[in-house]
Amino acid sequence: MTCLVPCRAQTASGYFHTIGQSERYGKVVAAHVEMPTLRDTLAAESSEPPDPPTEKAETEMPKPAATAKKAPRTRSYRNWKERELTMFNLLEVIREVGLSNGLIVLAQALLETGHFSSRVCKEYNNLFGLYDSKNKKYFRFNRWEDSVVAYQRMIQYRYKGGNYFQFLKRIGYAEDPRYIVKLARMVKSIYKDVVTR
């Protein structure tokens, strides 16, 4: 025997749990209960029957909302001061964020973006080619500095020490089998510029 009228606590919370066939399998199903309005309560207490619903209300289906083109989601982690995207400003942000192996990370950004000229860099503010495999899209960032924070949260949090090139190879950072060799060359080419500054 099932009770069709929820108790006051269930009604007050707006939810109740049904116990039935689904409980056999260890599940409890939550269902939403419409809370009675004051008008419904007064109508139930009075001897007059409540107003019958009009036919128009029963047959009228709610119209679906117009599907507007969804704006792409951009990620933002901080309020950054305005600065131009240069190799030295990037190195400064890498230090601010606290990334280890800053020279290698800088070389990654230069290699991934073609010295900050790629479409993903310019349109998405994505310096590291960070890719959302679930949605099959590159991540978009509000500012280029946010991609440095994302690199820390998505890639570098797994680094526990040791050779950083081997770490990148082990986690499969890039699909290109010669990526580590190219990255080492990039580090070597920018080393003088960064160290002598």
Backbone as JSON Lines, residues from 0, in Angstrom:
{"i":0,"aa":"M","n":[0.84,-1.17,0.0],"ca":[0.0,0.0,0.0],"c":[0.9,1.24,0.0]}
{"i":1,"aa":"T","n":[0.61,2.16,-0.91],"ca":[1.39,3.39,-0.99],"c":[0.52,4.57,-0.63]}
{"i":2,"aa":"C","n":[1.13,5.54,-0.02],"ca":[0.44,6.76,0.36],"c":[0.67,7.79,-0.73]}
{"i":3,"aa":"L","n":[-0.37,8.38,-1.25],"ca":[-0.25,9.35,-2.32],"c":[-0.07,10.76,-1.81]}
{"i":4,"aa":"V","n":[-0.29,11.0,-0.53],"ca":[-0.17,12.34,0.04],"c":[1.11,12.4,0.87]}
{"i":5,"aa":"P","n":[2.04,13.27,0.52],"ca":[3.28,13.36,1.29],"c":[3.03,13.98,2.66]}
{"i":6,"aa":"C","n":[3.85,13.65,3.62],"ca":[3.71,14.23,4.94],"c":[4.16,15.69,4.92]}
{"i":7,"aa":"R","n":[3.92,16.4,6.02],"ca":[4.26,17.83,6.09],"c":[5.76,18.08,5.9]}
{"i":8,"aa":"A","n":[6.61,17.25,6.47],"ca":[8.06,17.45,6.34],"c":[8.48,17.31,4.89]}
{"i":9,"aa":"Q","n":[7.91,16.32,4.2],"ca":[8.25,16.14,2.79],"c":[7.77,17.33,1.97]}
{"i":10,"aa":"T","n":[6.59,17.78,2.27],"ca":[6.04,18.91,1.55],"c":[6.84,20.18,1.83]}
{"i":11,"aa":"A","n":[7.23,20.37,3.07],"ca":[7.99,21.57,3.43],"c":[9.34,21.59,2.73]}
{"i":12,"aa":"S","n":[9.96,20.42,2.6],"ca":[11.27,20.39,1.96],"c":[11.16,20.47,0.45]}
{"i":13,"aa":"G","n":[10.01,20.07,-0.1],"ca":[9.84,20.1,-1.55],"c":[10.29,18.8,-2.19]}
{"i":14,"aa":"Y","n":[10.86,17.88,-1.43],"ca":[11.33,16.61,-1.97],"c":[10.86,15.47,-1.09]}
{"i":15,"aa":"F","n":[10.65,14.32,-1.65],"ca":[10.4,13.14,-0.86],"c":[11.05,11.95,-1.55]}
{"i":16,"aa":"H","n":[11.24,10.92,-0.82],"ca":[11.89,9.72,-1.36],"c":[10.84,8.65,-1.54]}
{"i":17,"aa":"T","n":[10.8,8.07,-2.71],"ca":[9.89,6.96,-2.94],"c":[10.65,5.68,-2.68]}
{"i":18,"aa":"I","n":[9.99,4.77,-2.1],"ca":[10.6,3.47,-1.82],"c":[9.74,2.46,-2.55]}
{"i":19,"aa":"G","n":[10.35,1.76,-3.44],"ca":[9.59,0.8,-4.23],"c":[10.53,-0.16,-4.91]}
{"i":20,"aa":"Q","n":[10.27,-0.44,-6.18],"ca":[11.08,-1.41,-6.9],"c":[12.54,-1.01,-6.95]}
{"i":21,"aa":"S","n":[12.79,0.27,-7.09],"ca":[14.19,0.7,-7.2],"c":[14.96,0.45,-5.91]}
{"i":22,"aa":"E","n":[14.26,0.31,-4.78],"ca":[14.95,0.05,-3.53],"c":[15.54,-1.36,-3.52]}
{"i":23,"aa":"R","n":[14.92,-2.27,-4.27],"ca":[15.45,-3.63,-4.34],"c":[16.9,-3.63,-4.82]}
{"i":24,"aa":"Y","n":[17.2,-2.68,-5.65],"ca":[18.54,-2.62,-6.23],"c":[19.44,-1.65,-5.46]}
{"i":25,"aa":"G","n":[19.02,-1.23,-4.3],"ca":[19.84,-0.37,-3.47],"c":[19.74,1.1,-3.82]}
{"i":26,"aa":"K","n":[18.73,1.48,-4.57],"ca":[18.59,2.88,-4.96],"c":[17.37,3.48,-4.27]}
{"i":27,"aa":"V","n":[17.47,4.74,-3.95],"ca":[16.32,5.49,-3.45],"c":[16.12,6.63,-4.42]}
{"i":28,"aa":"V","n":[14.92,6.78,-4.91],"ca":[14.64,7.77,-5.93],"c":[14.09,9.01,-5.28]}
{"i":29,"aa":"A","n":[14.66,10.16,-5.6],"ca":[14.15,11.43,-5.09],"c":[13.18,12.0,-6.1]}
{"i":30,"aa":"A","n":[12.08,12.48,-5.64],"ca":[11.08,13.08,-6.52],"c":[10.74,14.46,-6.01]}
{"i":31,"aa":"H","n":[10.4,15.35,-6.91],"ca":[10.06,16.71,-6.53],"c":[8.56,16.8,-6.26]}
{"i":32,"aa":"V","n":[8.2,17.46,-5.19],"ca":[6.79,17.65,-4.84],"c":[6.49,19.12,-4.98]}
{"i":33,"aa":"E","n":[5.43,19.44,-5.68],"ca":[5.01,20.84,-5.78],"c":[4.44,21.25,-4.43]}
{"i":34,"aa":"M","n":[4.9,22.34,-3.92],"ca":[4.43,22.83,-2.63],"c":[3.05,23.44,-2.81]}
{"i":35,"aa":"P","n":[2.11,23.09,-1.95],"ca":[0.77,23.67,-2.09],"c":[0.8,25.16,-1.77]}
{"i":36,"aa":"T","n":[0.04,25.91,-2.53],"ca":[-0.04,27.34,-2.29],"c":[-1.12,27.61,-1.26]}
{"i":37,"aa":"L","n":[-1.18,28.83,-0.78],"ca":[-2.19,29.22,0.2],"c":[-3.58,29.05,-0.4]}
{"i":38,"aa":"R","n":[-3.71,29.35,-1.68],"ca":[-5.01,29.22,-2.36],"c":[-5.46,27.76,-2.36]}
{"i":39,"aa":"D","n":[-4.53,26.83,-2.64],"ca":[-4.87,25.41,-2.64],"c":[-5.29,24.94,-1.25]}
{"i":40,"aa":"T","n":[-4.58,25.42,-0.23],"ca":[-4.88,25.03,1.14],"c":[-6.26,25.54,1.56]}
{"i":41,"aa":"L","n":[-6.56,26.79,1.22],"ca":[-7.86,27.36,1.57],"c":[-8.98,26.66,0.81]}
{"i":42,"aa":"A","n":[-8.74,26.32,-0.45],"ca":[-9.75,25.64,-1.25],"c":[-10.03,24.25,-0.69]}
{"i":43,"aa":"A","n":[-9.0,23.57,-0.21],"ca":[-9.18,22.24,0.35],"c":[-9.96,22.31,1.66]}
{"i":44,"aa":"E","n":[-9.76,23.39,2.43],"ca":[-10.45,23.52,3.71],"c":[-11.89,23.97,3.54]}
{"i":45,"aa":"S","n":[-12.18,24.73,2.49],"ca":[-13.55,25.2,2.29],"c":[-14.39,24.09,1.69]}
{"i":46,"aa":"S","n":[-15.69,24.25,1.76],"ca":[-16.6,23.23,1.24],"c":[-16.76,23.34,-0.27]}
{"i":47,"aa":"E","n":[-16.36,24.48,-0.84],"ca":[-16.5,24.64,-2.28],"c":[-15.36,23.93,-3.0]}
{"i":48,"aa":"P","n":[-15.66,23.31,-4.12],"ca":[-14.58,22.67,-4.87],"c":[-13.7,23.74,-5.52]}
{"i":49,"aa":"P","n":[-12.44,23.44,-5.71],"ca":[-11.54,24.42,-6.33],"c":[-11.93,24.65,-7.79]}
{"i":50,"aa":"D","n":[-11.49,25.79,-8.32],"ca":[-11.8,26.11,-9.71],"c":[-11.2,25.05,-10.63]}
{"i":51,"aa":"P","n":[-12.01,24.56,-11.59],"ca":[-11.46,23.58,-12.52],"c":[-10.49,24.27,-13.48]}
{"i":52,"aa":"P","n":[-9.46,23.56,-13.89],"ca":[-8.52,24.16,-14.83],"c":[-9.2,24.37,-16.19]}
{"i":53,"aa":"T","n":[-8.82,25.42,-16.85],"ca":[-9.42,25.71,-18.15],"c":[-8.83,24.78,-19.2]}
{"i":54,"aa":"E","n":[-9.58,24.56,-20.28],"ca":[-9.11,23.68,-21.35],"c":[-7.86,24.24,-22.01]}
{"i":55,"aa":"K","n":[-7.81,25.56,-22.16],"ca":[-6.69,26.2,-22.82],"c":[-5.39,25.91,-22.07]}
{"i":56,"aa":"A","n":[-5.45,25.92,-20.75],"ca":[-4.26,25.69,-19.94],"c":[-3.78,24.25,-20.1]}
{"i":57,"aa":"E","n":[-4.71,23.3,-20.26],"ca":[-4.31,21.91,-20.4],"c":[-3.7,21.62,-21.76]}
{"i":58,"aa":"T","n":[-4.22,22.23,-22.81],"ca":[-3.76,21.92,-24.16],"c":[-2.57,22.76,-24.59]}
{"i":59,"aa":"E","n":[-2.34,23.88,-23.93],"ca":[-1.25,24.76,-24.33],"c":[0.07,24.21,-23.8]}
{"i":60,"aa":"M","n":[0.96,23.88,-24.72],"ca":[2.27,23.36,-24.36],"c":[3.24,24.53,-24.21]}
{"i":61,"aa":"P","n":[4.14,24.45,-23.28],"ca":[5.13,25.53,-23.16],"c":[6.04,25.52,-24.39]}
{"i":62,"aa":"K","n":[6.34,26.72,-24.88],"ca":[7.18,26.83,-26.06],"c":[8.64,26.73,-25.63]}
{"i":63,"aa":"P","n":[9.44,25.96,-26.4],"ca":[10.85,25.88,-26.03],"c":[11.53,27.21,-26.23]}
{"i":64,"aa":"A","n":[12.47,27.47,-25.37],"ca":[13.22,28.73,-25.46],"c":[14.02,28.74,-26.75]}
{"i":65,"aa":"A","n":[14.18,29.9,-27.32],"ca":[14.95,30.01,-28.55],"c":[16.39,29.61,-28.26]}
{"i":66,"aa":"T","n":[16.91,28.77,-29.11],"ca":[18.27,28.3,-28.89],"c":[19.25,29.31,-29.45]}
{"i":67,"aa":"A","n":[19.78,30.1,-28.56],"ca":[20.77,31.09,-28.95],"c":[22.12,30.41,-29.01]}
{"i":68,"aa":"K","n":[22.97,30.89,-29.88],"ca":[24.3,30.31,-29.98],"c":[25.05,30.57,-28.69]}
{"i":69,"aa":"K","n":[25.51,29.5,-28.1],"ca":[26.18,29.58,-26.8],"c":[27.57,30.17,-26.98]}
{"i":70,"aa":"A","n":[27.88,31.16,-26.18],"ca":[29.2,31.77,-26.24],"c":[30.23,30.78,-25.71]}
{"i":71,"aa":"P","n":[31.41,30.72,-26.32],"ca":[32.41,29.79,-25.83],"c":[32.84,30.13,-24.42]}
{"i":72,"aa":"R","n":[33.07,29.11,-23.65],"ca":[33.47,29.3,-22.26],"c":[34.93,29.72,-22.21]}
{"i":73,"aa":"T","n":[35.19,30.78,-21.49],"ca":[36.57,31.2,-21.28],"c":[36.91,31.04,-19.81]}
{"i":74,"aa":"R","n":[38.13,30.68,-19.57],"ca":[38.58,30.46,-18.2],"c":[39.39,31.67,-17.74]}
{"i":75,"aa":"S","n":[39.16,32.04,-16.5],"ca":[39.88,33.17,-15.92],"c":[40.21,32.81,-14.48]}
{"i":76,"aa":"Y","n":[41.44,33.02,-14.07],"ca":[41.86,32.62,-12.74],"c":[42.19,33.78,-11.82]}
{"i":77,"aa":"R","n":[42.58,34.92,-12.38],"ca":[42.97,36.06,-11.55],"c":[42.63,37.35,-12.28]}
{"i":78,"aa":"N","n":[42.71,38.44,-11.56],"ca":[42.67,39.76,-12.19],"c":[44.12,40.17,-12.42]}
{"i":79,"aa":"W","n":[44.54,40.09,-13.65],"ca":[45.93,40.37,-13.99],"c":[46.1,41.83,-14.35]}
{"i":80,"aa":"K","n":[47.29,42.34,-14.07],"ca":[47.58,43.69,-14.55],"c":[47.81,43.59,-16.07]}
{"i":81,"aa":"E","n":[47.49,44.64,-16.77],"ca":[47.6,44.67,-18.22],"c":[49.06,44.6,-18.64]}
{"i":82,"aa":"R","n":[49.41,43.61,-19.45],"ca":[50.77,43.53,-19.98],"c":[50.76,42.84,-21.34]}
{"i":83,"aa":"E","n":[51.7,43.24,-22.14],"ca":[51.84,42.7,-23.49],"c":[52.44,41.29,-23.4]}
{"i":84,"aa":"L","n":[52.08,40.45,-24.36],"ca":[52.63,39.1,-24.41],"c":[54.02,39.14,-25.06]}
{"i":85,"aa":"T","n":[55.02,39.07,-24.23],"ca":[56.41,38.99,-24.7],"c":[57.07,37.84,-23.96]}
{"i":86,"aa":"M","n":[58.23,37.45,-24.44],"ca":[58.96,36.36,-23.81],"c":[59.31,36.7,-22.35]}
{"i":87,"aa":"F","n":[59.7,37.92,-22.11],"ca":[60.11,38.3,-20.75],"c":[58.91,38.47,-19.81]}
{"i":88,"aa":"N","n":[57.79,38.99,-20.34],"ca":[56.59,39.07,-19.51],"c":[56.06,37.68,-19.18]}
{"i":89,"aa":"L","n":[56.15,36.77,-20.15],"ca":[55.73,35.4,-19.89],"c":[56.6,34.77,-18.81]}
{"i":90,"aa":"L","n":[57.89,34.99,-18.88],"ca":[58.79,34.45,-17.87],"c":[58.46,35.02,-16.49]}
{"i":91,"aa":"E","n":[58.08,36.29,-16.44],"ca":[57.68,36.92,-15.18],"c":[56.42,36.25,-14.6]}
{"i":92,"aa":"V","n":[55.43,35.98,-15.45],"ca":[54.2,35.33,-15.0],"c":[54.49,33.89,-14.56]}
{"i":93,"aa":"I","n":[55.37,33.21,-15.29],"ca":[55.75,31.84,-14.9],"c":[56.32,31.85,-13.49]}
{"i":94,"aa":"R","n":[57.11,32.84,-13.18],"ca":[57.68,32.95,-11.82],"c":[56.6,33.31,-10.8]}
{"i":95,"aa":"E","n":[55.69,34.23,-11.16],"ca":[54.6,34.62,-10.26],"c":[53.72,33.43,-9.9]}
{"i":96,"aa":"V","n":[53.41,32.62,-10.89],"ca":[52.54,31.46,-10.68],"c":[53.26,30.38,-9.88]}
{"i":97,"aa":"G","n":[54.6,30.37,-9.97],"ca":[55.37,29.4,-9.2],"c":[55.68,28.11,-9.95]}
{"i":98,"aa":"L","n":[55.74,28.18,-11.27],"ca":[56.06,26.99,-12.05],"c":[57.55,26.67,-11.92]}
{"i":99,"aa":"S","n":[57.84,25.4,-11.85],"ca":[59.25,25.0,-11.85],"c":[59.7,24.82,-13.3]}
{"i":100,"aa":"N","n":[61.01,24.78,-13.52],"ca":[61.57,24.63,-14.86],"c":[61.05,25.7,-15.81]}
{"i":101,"aa":"G","n":[61.12,26.93,-15.35],"ca":[60.57,28.06,-16.09],"c":[61.1,28.22,-17.5]}
{"i":102,"aa":"L","n":[62.37,27.95,-17.71],"ca":[62.96,28.09,-19.04],"c":[62.36,27.07,-20.01]}
{"i":103,"aa":"I","n":[62.15,25.85,-19.54],"ca":[61.54,24.82,-20.39],"c":[60.08,25.17,-20.68]}
{"i":104,"aa":"V","n":[59.37,25.65,-19.68],"ca":[57.97,26.04,-19.87],"c":[57.87,27.2,-20.86]}
{"i":105,"aa":"L","n":[58.77,28.15,-20.74],"ca":[58.82,29.27,-21.69],"c":[59.08,28.75,-23.11]}
{"i":106,"aa":"A","n":[60.02,27.82,-23.23],"ca":[60.32,27.23,-24.55],"c":[59.1,26.48,-25.1]}
{"i":107,"aa":"Q","n":[58.35,25.82,-24.22],"ca":[57.12,25.13,-24.66],"c":[56.14,26.13,-25.26]}
{"i":108,"aa":"A","n":[55.95,27.26,-24.57],"ca":[55.01,28.27,-25.08],"c":[55.46,28.8,-26.43]}
{"i":109,"aa":"L","n":[56.74,29.06,-26.57],"ca":[57.26,29.56,-27.85],"c":[57.11,28.52,-28.96]}
{"i":110,"aa":"L","n":[57.4,27.28,-28.64],"ca":[57.28,26.21,-29.62],"c":[55.82,25.95,-30.0]}
{"i":111,"aa":"E","n":[54.94,25.9,-29.01],"ca":[53.52,25.6,-29.26],"c":[52.84,26.71,-30.06]}
{"i":112,"aa":"T","n":[53.25,27.95,-29.86],"ca":[52.56,29.08,-30.51],"c":[53.29,29.64,-31.71]}
{"i":113,"aa":"G","n":[54.47,29.08,-32.03],"ca":[55.24,29.66,-33.13],"c":[55.66,31.08,-32.81]}
{"i":114,"aa":"H","n":[56.23,31.26,-31.63],"ca":[56.63,32.58,-31.12],"c":[55.42,33.53,-31.04]}
{"i":115,"aa":"F","n":[54.35,33.03,-30.45],"ca":[53.13,33.8,-30.16],"c":[52.37,34.24,-31.41]}
{"i":116,"aa":"S","n":[52.48,33.49,-32.5],"ca":[51.81,33.89,-33.74],"c":[50.68,32.95,-34.16]}
{"i":117,"aa":"S","n":[50.45,31.86,-33.45],"ca":[49.42,30.9,-33.87],"c":[48.01,31.44,-33.61]}
{"i":118,"aa":"R","n":[47.05,30.87,-34.3],"ca":[45.64,31.25,-34.13],"c":[45.17,30.92,-32.72]}
{"i":119,"aa":"V","n":[45.57,29.76,-32.21],"ca":[45.15,29.36,-30.86],"c":[45.68,30.34,-29.82]}
{"i":120,"aa":"C","n":[46.87,30.84,-30.04],"ca":[47.44,31.83,-29.12],"c":[46.7,33.15,-29.22]}
{"i":121,"aa":"K","n":[46.49,33.63,-30.43],"ca":[45.89,34.95,-30.62],"c":[44.41,34.99,-30.28]}
{"i":122,"aa":"E","n":[43.65,33.97,-30.69],"ca":[42.2,33.99,-30.48],"c":[41.77,33.4,-29.14]}
{"i":123,"aa":"Y","n":[42.49,32.39,-28.67],"ca":[42.08,31.69,-27.45],"c":[42.93,32.03,-26.24]}
{"i":124,"aa":"N","n":[43.99,32.81,-26.43],"ca":[44.94,33.13,-25.35],"c":[45.52,31.86,-24.73]}
{"i":125,"aa":"N","n":[45.7,30.83,-25.55],"ca":[46.18,29.53,-25.1],"c":[47.63,29.38,-25.56]}
{"i":126,"aa":"L","n":[48.56,29.5,-24.64],"ca":[49.98,29.48,-24.99],"c":[50.58,28.08,-25.08]}
{"i":127,"aa":"F","n":[49.9,27.09,-24.54],"ca":[50.49,25.76,-24.45],"c":[49.74,24.71,-25.26]}
{"i":128,"aa":"G","n":[48.79,25.14,-26.06],"ca":[48.02,24.18,-26.84],"c":[47.21,23.25,-25.96]}
{"i":129,"aa":"L","n":[46.76,23.74,-24.81],"ca":[45.97,22.91,-23.89],"c":[44.65,22.57,-24.56]}
{"i":130,"aa":"Y","n":[44.36,21.28,-24.6],"ca":[43.24,20.77,-25.38],"c":[42.25,20.05,-24.49]}
{"i":131,"aa":"D","n":[40.97,20.34,-24.69],"ca":[39.89,19.69,-23.96],"c":[39.43,18.49,-24.78]}
{"i":132,"aa":"S","n":[39.94,17.32,-24.46],"ca":[39.63,16.13,-25.26],"c":[38.17,15.71,-25.11]}
{"i":133,"aa":"K","n":[37.53,16.08,-24.03],"ca":[36.11,15.74,-23.84],"c":[35.24,16.48,-24.86]}
{"i":134,"aa":"N","n":[35.49,17.77,-25.04],"ca":[34.71,18.58,-25.98],"c":[35.38,18.75,-27.33]}
{"i":135,"aa":"K","n":[36.58,18.17,-27.48],"ca":[37.34,18.23,-28.73],"c":[37.57,19.66,-29.21]}
{"i":136,"aa":"K","n":[38.0,20.5,-28.26],"ca":[38.3,21.91,-28.55],"c":[39.48,22.35,-27.71]}
{"i":137,"aa":"Y","n":[40.16,23.38,-28.2],"ca":[41.2,23.99,-27.38],"c":[40.54,24.82,-26.29]}
{"i":138,"aa":"F","n":[41.18,24.84,-25.13],"ca":[40.68,25.67,-24.04],"c":[40.82,27.14,-24.42]}
{"i":139,"aa":"R","n":[39.84,27.94,-24.05],"ca":[39.88,29.39,-24.24],"c":[40.14,30.04,-22.89]}
{"i":140,"aa":"F","n":[40.96,31.09,-22.93],"ca":[41.28,31.8,-21.69],"c":[40.97,33.27,-21.86]}
{"i":141,"aa":"N","n":[40.58,33.9,-20.78],"ca":[40.25,35.32,-20.79],"c":[41.48,36.15,-21.13]}
{"i":142,"aa":"R","n":[42.61,35.78,-20.55],"ca":[43.88,36.48,-20.8],"c":[44.96,35.43,-20.96]}
{"i":143,"aa":"W","n":[46.06,35.79,-21.59],"ca":[47.12,34.81,-21.82],"c":[47.74,34.33,-20.51]}
{"i":144,"aa":"E","n":[47.71,35.17,-19.48],"ca":[48.26,34.79,-18.18],"c":[47.49,33.62,-17.56]}
{"i":145,"aa":"D","n":[46.19,33.56,-17.87],"ca":[45.36,32.47,-17.33],"c":[45.8,31.11,-17.87]}
{"i":146,"aa":"S","n":[46.34,31.09,-19.08],"ca":[46.8,29.81,-19.62],"c":[48.03,29.3,-18.87]}
{"i":147,"aa":"V","n":[48.8,30.19,-18.27],"ca":[49.95,29.78,-17.46],"c":[49.45,29.1,-16.18]}
{"i":148,"aa":"V","n":[48.42,29.67,-15.57],"ca":[47.83,29.06,-14.38],"c":[47.21,27.72,-14.75]}
{"i":149,"aa":"A","n":[46.55,27.65,-15.89],"ca":[45.96,26.38,-16.34],"c":[47.03,25.33,-16.58]}
{"i":150,"aa":"Y","n":[48.16,25.73,-17.12],"ca":[49.27,24.8,-17.32],"c":[49.7,24.2,-15.98]}
{"i":151,"aa":"Q","n":[49.76,25.04,-14.98],"ca":[50.12,24.55,-13.65],"c":[49.07,23.56,-13.14]}
{"i":152,"aa":"R","n":[47.8,23.87,-13.32],"ca":[46.72,23.03,-12.79],"c":[46.49,21.76,-13.6]}
{"i":153,"aa":"M","n":[46.79,21.79,-14.89],"ca":[46.51,20.64,-15.74],"c":[47.73,19.77,-16.01]}
{"i":154,"aa":"I","n":[48.9,20.36,-16.01],"ca":[50.11,19.63,-16.39],"c":[51.09,19.51,-15.23]}
{"i":155,"aa":"Q","n":[51.55,20.64,-14.73],"ca":[52.67,20.6,-13.81],"c":[52.35,20.08,-12.42]}
{"i":156,"aa":"Y","n":[51.11,20.0,-12.05],"ca":[50.78,19.48,-10.73],"c":[51.23,18.01,-10.6]}
{"i":157,"aa":"R","n":[51.39,17.32,-11.73],"ca":[51.81,15.92,-11.72],"c":[53.33,15.74,-11.61]}
{"i":158,"aa":"Y","n":[54.06,16.81,-11.78],"ca":[55.52,16.74,-11.76],"c":[56.01,16.63,-10.32]}
{"i":159,"aa":"K","n":[56.78,15.57,-10.05],"ca":[57.26,15.32,-8.68],"c":[58.77,15.43,-8.57]}
{"i":160,"aa":"G","n":[59.42,15.99,-9.58],"ca":[60.87,16.14,-9.55],"c":[61.52,15.3,-10.63]}
{"i":161,"aa":"G","n":[62.81,15.53,-10.82],"ca":[63.55,14.76,-11.83],"c":[63.67,15.52,-13.14]}
{"i":162,"aa":"N","n":[64.0,14.81,-14.18],"ca":[64.22,15.38,-15.5],"c":[62.87,15.82,-16.09]}
{"i":163,"aa":"Y","n":[62.74,17.12,-16.36],"ca":[61.45,17.65,-16.84],"c":[61.14,17.19,-18.26]}
{"i":164,"aa":"F","n":[62.18,17.02,-19.08],"ca":[61.95,16.52,-20.44],"c":[61.37,15.1,-20.39]}
{"i":165,"aa":"Q","n":[61.91,14.28,-19.5],"ca":[61.4,12.91,-19.35],"c":[59.97,12.91,-18.8]}
{"i":166,"aa":"F","n":[59.69,13.84,-17.91],"ca":[58.33,13.98,-17.38],"c":[57.35,14.27,-18.51]}
{"i":167,"aa":"L","n":[57.7,15.23,-19.38],"ca":[56.81,15.58,-20.5],"c":[56.62,14.4,-21.44]}
{"i":168,"aa":"K","n":[57.69,13.66,-21.66],"ca":[57.59,12.48,-22.52],"c":[56.72,11.41,-21.88]}
{"i":169,"aa":"R","n":[56.91,11.19,-20.57],"ca":[56.16,10.16,-19.85],"c":[54.66,10.44,-19.84]}
{"i":170,"aa":"I","n":[54.26,11.7,-19.66],"ca":[52.83,12.0,-19.61],"c":[52.21,12.14,-21.01]}
{"i":171,"aa":"G","n":[53.05,12.07,-22.04],"ca":[52.53,12.19,-23.41],"c":[52.04,13.59,-23.72]}
{"i":172,"aa":"Y","n":[52.84,14.57,-23.33],"ca":[52.42,15.96,-23.51],"c":[52.11,16.3,-24.96]}
{"i":173,"aa":"A","n":[52.93,15.83,-25.89],"ca":[52.74,16.16,-27.31],"c":[52.66,14.87,-28.13]}
{"i":174,"aa":"E","n":[51.96,14.97,-29.24],"ca":[51.84,13.81,-30.14],"c":[53.07,13.63,-31.02]}
{"i":175,"aa":"D","n":[53.78,14.72,-31.29],"ca":[54.96,14.67,-32.13],"c":[56.06,13.87,-31.44]}
{"i":176,"aa":"P","n":[56.55,12.77,-32.06],"ca":[57.6,11.98,-31.41],"c":[58.92,12.74,-31.26]}
{"i":177,"aa":"R","n":[59.13,13.79,-32.02],"ca":[60.36,14.58,-31.93],"c":[60.17,15.84,-31.08]}
{"i":178,"aa":"Y","n":[59.08,15.92,-30.35],"ca":[58.77,17.11,-29.55],"c":[59.87,17.43,-28.55]}
{"i":179,"aa":"I","n":[60.36,16.44,-27.85],"ca":[61.37,16.68,-26.8],"c":[62.66,17.22,-27.44]}
{"i":180,"aa":"V","n":[63.04,16.7,-28.58],"ca":[64.24,17.17,-29.28],"c":[64.04,18.63,-29.71]}
{"i":181,"aa":"K","n":[62.88,18.93,-30.28],"ca":[62.58,20.31,-30.69],"c":[62.56,21.26,-29.49]}
{"i":182,"aa":"L","n":[62.0,20.78,-28.39],"ca":[61.93,21.59,-27.17],"c":[63.32,21.87,-26.62]}
{"i":183,"aa":"A","n":[64.19,20.86,-26.62],"ca":[65.56,21.05,-26.13],"c":[66.3,22.07,-27.0]}
{"i":184,"aa":"R","n":[66.08,22.03,-28.3],"ca":[66.69,23.02,-29.2],"c":[66.18,24.42,-28.89]}
{"i":185,"aa":"M","n":[64.89,24.53,-28.63],"ca":[64.3,25.83,-28.31],"c":[64.88,26.38,-27.01]}
{"i":186,"aa":"V","n":[65.04,25.53,-26.01],"ca":[65.63,25.95,-24.73],"c":[67.04,26.46,-24.97]}
{"i":187,"aa":"K","n":[67.79,25.75,-25.76],"ca":[69.17,26.14,-26.06],"c":[69.22,27.49,-26.79]}
{"i":188,"aa":"S","n":[68.27,27.72,-27.71],"ca":[68.28,28.97,-28.48],"c":[67.86,30.18,-27.66]}
{"i":189,"aa":"I","n":[67.02,30.0,-26.65],"ca":[66.57,31.16,-25.85],"c":[67.39,31.34,-24.59]}
{"i":190,"aa":"Y","n":[68.24,30.38,-24.26],"ca":[68.99,30.41,-22.99],"c":[69.79,31.71,-22.86]}
{"i":191,"aa":"K","n":[70.51,32.08,-23.89],"ca":[71.35,33.3,-23.83],"c":[70.5,34.54,-23.57]}
{"i":192,"aa":"D","n":[69.37,34.66,-24.29],"ca":[68.52,35.84,-24.14],"c":[68.0,35.99,-22.71]}
{"i":193,"aa":"V","n":[67.62,34.87,-22.12],"ca":[67.01,34.91,-20.79],"c":[68.07,35.1,-19.7]}
{"i":194,"aa":"V","n":[69.18,34.4,-19.82],"ca":[70.2,34.44,-18.77],"c":[70.94,35.79,-18.78]}
{"i":195,"aa":"T","n":[71.2,36.34,-19.95],"ca":[71.94,37.59,-20.01],"c":[71.09,38.8,-19.69]}
{"i":196,"aa":"R","n":[69.81,38.65,-19.6],"ca":[68.93,39.78,-19.3],"c":[69.0,40.13,-17.84]}
